[in-house]
Amino acid sequence: MHAAQALPDSFRDEAELEDFMTLPNDLLRVDLAKVPGDILVLGVGGKMGPTLARLAKRADPSRRVIGVARFSEQGLREKLQAWDIECIEADLLDSASIAKLPQAPNVVFMAGRKFGSTGAEHLTWAMNAHVPAMVAENFKKSRIVAFSTGCVYPFVDVTKGGATEATPAVPPSGIYANSCVAREAMFEHFSRKFDTPGALIRLNYAIDMRYGVLHDVAAKVFSGMTIEIAAGHVNVIWQGDANAMILRMLAHATTPASPINISGAETISIRWLASEFGKRFGKEPKFTGKEASDGWLVNTSKARKLLGEPPVSLERMIGWTADWVSRNQRSLGKETHYDTRDGSF
């Protein structure tokens, strides 16, 4: 998978997009073979969950992959079951529900709350700190790969290559970012207490054609909307590459759990990105604001040394996104709010 000549020029529809995104490669198969047993995906109903679960199943069809969610999205359960993913409906805010879940040796924790935090801070703290504590204690005999975010870092100089894992997790502001620091602390605490192997995935902006920073910028350029560039730089990674790297971290979990930055290598200028879409659409982007000299950016040297380079290039992602947006293909309608700097989501 992802050999240069094998990458498509575009995706006809969502089915073709998801089929390509969930093609496993040999590196994933090798690493998953090191961690036998069921894979339990907690919070499978999010933007990345369904394709991560399907990728795991396709990488090893003999293995049980179990997705846990509230399944409030119509048709999601049926979609996952068609991919041979077992589904369990559960509310992770309920400790009794967590206790009833199967004790899988491999757990991917994807549950969390970001958007809607302002005005409902109590729920964000509960989802991002209380739930991880309950999960970490309940699955103390498993290996746990837990989603986190680059927002746990302070803003860093856009010319310095991004925050490394050694950068202290002291976010500048916002309930979401601070609750994510608490989430990591809960997983680390119980990892230390019970010797649970773990990895904390500090992910910066996975994208596919239906959502993400590239989609947000492309859609604004295509429709002639003005682009705010105060948050002027980002990191992104193709969702298929992110999913594969995150699953591979099951084989590279540490005791105690430790962080790893997952994203692309580039620090991307939003102004430059909009101009690239403008060239493809034959439109002149419109901007407002002034780029800040710092931002939420990560350095992925550790991940690239451990797992290799993400196979899908930024240029390829831009081309795919431009094609998708220009054909008015479906959007998930979920903006990333990458341009938010005050931490209010």
C-alpha positions in Angstrom: 0.0 0.0 0.0 1.0 3.6 -0.6 3.8 2.9 -3.0 4.1 6.1 -5.0 2.7 4.5 -8.2 -0.2 3.0 -6.3 -1.7 6.3 -5.0 -4.9 7.3 -6.9 -5.3 10.7 -8.5 -8.7 11.1 -6.9 -11.6 9.3 -5.2 -14.8 8.7 -7.1 -16.9 8.6 -3.9 -16.9 7.9 -0.2 -16.8 4.2 -0.6 -13.7 4.4 -2.7 -12.1 6.9 -0.3 -12.7 4.7 2.8 -11.6 1.5 0.9 -8.3 3.1 0.1 -7.9 4.7 3.5 -8.2 1.3 5.2 -5.7 -0.7 3.1 -3.2 -2.1 5.6 0.5 -2.1 4.8 3.2 -4.6 5.8 4.6 -2.4 8.6 1.2 -2.4 10.3 0.8 -6.2 9.9 4.2 -6.8 11.4 3.7 -4.6 14.4 0.2 -5.9 15.1 1.6 -9.5 15.0 3.7 -8.5 18.1 0.5 -7.7 20.1 -1.9 -10.6 19.6 -5.5 -10.7 20.9 -8.6 -8.6 20.6 -8.5 -4.9 19.9 -11.1 -2.8 21.8 -11.8 0.7 20.3 -13.4 3.0 22.8 -15.1 5.9 21.2 -15.3 4.3 17.7 -18.0 6.7 16.6 -15.8 9.7 16.0 -14.4 11.0 12.7 -11.4 8.6 12.8 -12.9 5.6 14.7 -14.7 3.7 12.0 -11.7 3.7 9.6 -9.2 2.9 12.3 -11.3 -0.1 13.3 -11.7 -1.3 9.8 -8.0 -0.9 9.1 -7.2 -3.1 12.2 -9.7 -5.7 11.0 -8.3 -5.7 7.4 -4.7 -6.0 8.7 -5.6 -9.2 10.6 -9.1 -10.6 9.7 -8.7 -13.4 12.2 -8.6 -10.9 15.1 -11.7 -9.6 17.0 -12.0 -5.9 16.6 -14.7 -4.5 19.0 -16.0 -0.9 18.7 -17.6 0.8 21.7 -19.7 3.9 21.4 -23.2 5.3 22.1 -24.0 4.8 18.4 -26.1 7.9 18.2 -25.2 8.4 14.5 -27.8 6.7 12.4 -26.4 3.8 10.3 -23.0 3.7 12.0 -23.5 0.4 13.8 -24.7 -1.3 10.6 -21.7 0.1 8.7 -19.2 -1.2 11.2 -20.9 -4.6 11.4 -20.7 -4.8 7.6 -17.0 -4.5 8.0 -17.0 -7.3 10.6 -16.5 -5.0 13.5 -18.3 -6.1 16.6 -20.3 -3.3 18.2 -21.1 -2.7 21.9 -23.3 0.2 22.9 -22.0 1.8 26.1 -21.9 5.2 27.9 -18.3 5.6 29.1 -19.4 8.1 31.7 -20.9 5.2 33.5 -18.4 3.1 35.5 -20.8 0.1 35.5 -20.9 0.1 31.7 -17.1 0.2 31.5 -16.8 -2.7 33.9 -19.0 -4.8 31.7 -16.8 -4.4 28.6 -14.6 -7.3 27.5 -11.0 -7.3 28.9 -9.2 -7.0 25.6 -5.4 -7.1 25.7 -5.3 -4.1 23.3 -7.2 -0.9 23.9 -7.4 2.1 21.6 -9.0 5.0 23.5 -10.5 7.6 21.1 -13.3 9.0 23.4 -13.1 12.7 24.3 -14.9 16.0 24.1 -13.7 19.2 22.3 -16.4 21.2 20.5 -19.2 22.5 22.7 -16.8 22.8 25.7 -17.6 26.5 26.2 -20.6 26.6 28.4 -20.5 22.9 29.4 -17.0 22.8 30.9 -18.1 20.2 33.5 -18.9 17.7 30.8 -15.6 18.3 29.0 -13.6 17.8 32.2 -15.6 14.6 32.9 -15.1 13.1 29.4 -11.4 14.1 29.2 -10.2 13.4 32.7 -12.7 11.3 34.7 -13.4 8.8 31.9 -9.7 8.2 31.2 -9.2 7.5 34.9 -12.0 4.9 35.0 -10.8 3.3 31.7 -7.1 3.2 32.8 -8.0 1.5 36.1 -10.5 -1.0 34.5 -8.0 -2.0 31.7 -4.9 -2.1 33.8 -3.9 -5.4 32.4 -4.2 -4.2 28.8 -1.9 -2.1 26.6 -3.5 1.2 26.0 -3.0 3.6 23.1 -4.8 6.8 24.0 -5.6 9.7 21.7 -4.4 13.1 22.9 -3.7 16.4 21.0 -1.0 18.8 20.2 -3.0 21.4 22.1 -1.4 20.2 25.3 1.7 22.2 24.3 2.3 25.9 24.7 2.4 27.9 21.5 5.8 27.6 19.9 7.7 29.8 17.4 6.5 28.8 13.9 10.1 28.8 12.6 11.5 26.3 15.1 10.0 23.1 13.8 7.3 22.5 16.5 7.1 21.3 20.1 8.9 18.0 20.9 7.7 15.4 23.4 10.2 16.9 25.8 8.3 20.3 25.7 6.4 20.7 28.9 2.6 20.2 28.5 1.5 23.7 29.6 -1.2 24.9 27.1 -1.8 28.6 26.8 -5.5 28.7 27.6 -8.8 26.9 27.3 -10.8 24.2 29.1 -10.3 21.7 26.2 -6.5 21.9 26.2 -6.1 21.8 29.9 -8.5 18.9 30.3 -6.4 17.0 27.7 -3.4 17.5 30.0 -5.5 15.9 32.7 -6.4 13.0 30.4 -2.8 12.3 29.8 -2.0 12.5 33.5 -4.7 10.0 34.3 -3.3 7.5 31.8 0.2 8.0 33.0 -0.7 7.8 36.7 -2.4 4.4 36.3 0.2 3.2 33.9 2.8 3.8 36.7 0.5 2.3 39.4 -0.2 -0.9 37.5 2.7 -1.1 35.0 0.3 -0.8 32.1 2.1 -0.3 28.8 0.8 2.8 27.0 1.2 5.5 24.4 -0.3 9.0 24.4 -0.9 10.1 20.8 -0.5 13.9 20.5 -2.2 14.1 17.1 -2.2 17.3 15.1 -5.0 17.4 12.4 -5.6 14.2 10.7 -7.5 14.9 7.4 -9.5 13.1 4.8 -11.4 14.7 1.9 -14.6 15.3 4.0 -13.1 17.2 6.9 -9.9 18.7 8.3 -7.8 21.8 7.8 -7.3 21.2 4.1 -11.0 20.8 3.5 -11.8 23.9 5.6 -9.3 26.1 3.7 -10.2 24.6 0.3 -14.0 25.1 0.8 -13.4 28.8 1.8 -11.2 29.5 -1.3 -13.7 27.7 -3.6 -16.7 29.6 -2.2 -14.9 33.0 -2.1 -15.0 33.3 1.7 -12.4 35.3 3.6 -9.8 33.3 5.5 -8.7 34.4 8.9 -4.9 33.8 9.1 -4.1 34.8 12.7 -3.5 31.1 13.4 -1.3 31.1 10.4 0.5 27.7 10.5 -0.6 24.1 11.0 0.6 20.4 10.8 -1.6 17.8 9.0 -1.4 14.1 8.2 -3.5 11.8 6.0 -6.0 10.0 8.2 -5.0 6.6 6.7 -1.4 7.2 7.7 -2.4 8.5 11.2 -4.6 5.4 11.8 -1.8 3.0 10.8 0.8 4.8 13.0 -1.6 4.9 16.0 -2.4 1.1 15.7 1.3 0.4 15.3 1.9 2.1 18.6 0.3 -0.8 20.4 3.6 -2.6 19.6 5.7 0.3 20.8 3.8 1.2 24.0 6.1 2.0 27.0 5.8 1.6 30.8 5.0 4.1 32.0 2.9 5.5 29.1 4.7 8.2 27.2 3.7 10.7 24.6 4.4 10.7 20.8 3.6 13.4 18.3 1.8 12.1 15.2 1.4 14.4 12.2 3.2 15.4 9.0 6.7 16.8 9.0 5.8 20.2 7.5 4.9 23.4 9.2 2.3 24.6 6.7 1.4 28.2 6.1 -2.3 28.8 5.8 -1.7 31.7 3.4 0.5 29.4 1.2 -2.1 26.6 1.4 -4.9 28.8 0.3 -2.8 30.0 -2.6 -2.2 26.5 -3.7 -6.0 25.8 -3.7 -6.5 29.1 -5.5 -4.2 28.0 -8.3 -6.2 24.8 -8.7 -9.6 26.5 -8.6 -8.6 29.6 -10.6 -9.6 31.8 -7.7 -7.8 34.4 -5.7 -8.0 33.7 -2.0 -9.1 36.5 0.4 -7.5 37.0 3.7 -8.0 38.9 6.9 -5.8 39.3 10.0 -2.0 38.9 10.4 -0.2 35.7 11.0 1.0 35.1 14.6 4.6 34.3 15.2 3.7 31.2 17.2 1.1 28.5 17.3 0.1 24.9 18.2 2.7 23.0 16.2 4.5 19.7 16.8 7.8 18.2 15.9 7.4 14.6 14.6 11.0 13.5 14.5 10.5 10.8 17.2 7.6 9.2 15.3 9.3 9.4 12.0 12.4 7.7 13.4 10.3 5.0 15.1 7.6 4.4 12.4 8.9 5.9 9.2 7.7 8.8 7.1 3.9 9.2 6.5 3.5 7.7 3.0 1.0 10.2 1.6 2.6 13.6 0.8 1.2 17.0 1.5 1.1 17.7 -2.3 -1.0 14.6 -2.8 -3.4 15.6 0.0 -3.9 19.0 -1.5 -4.7 17.5 -4.9 -7.2 15.0 -3.5 -8.9 17.7 -1.5 -9.1 20.2 -4.4 -10.7 17.6 -6.6 -13.2 16.5 -3.9 -14.2 20.1 -3.1 -14.4 21.2 -6.7 -16.9 18.3 -7.4 -19.0 19.3 -4.4 -18.6 15.9 -2.8 -19.9 15.4 0.8 -18.5 17.3 3.7 -19.0 16.0 7.3 -19.9 19.6 8.3 -17.4 19.5 11.1 -15.0 22.4 11.0 -11.7 21.9 12.8 -11.6 25.5 14.1 -7.8 25.4 13.4 -8.0 29.2 13.4 -9.0 29.4 17.1 -6.1 30.6 19.3 -7.9 31.4 22.6 -8.7 27.7 23.3 -12.5 28.3 23.3 -14.2 25.5 21.4 
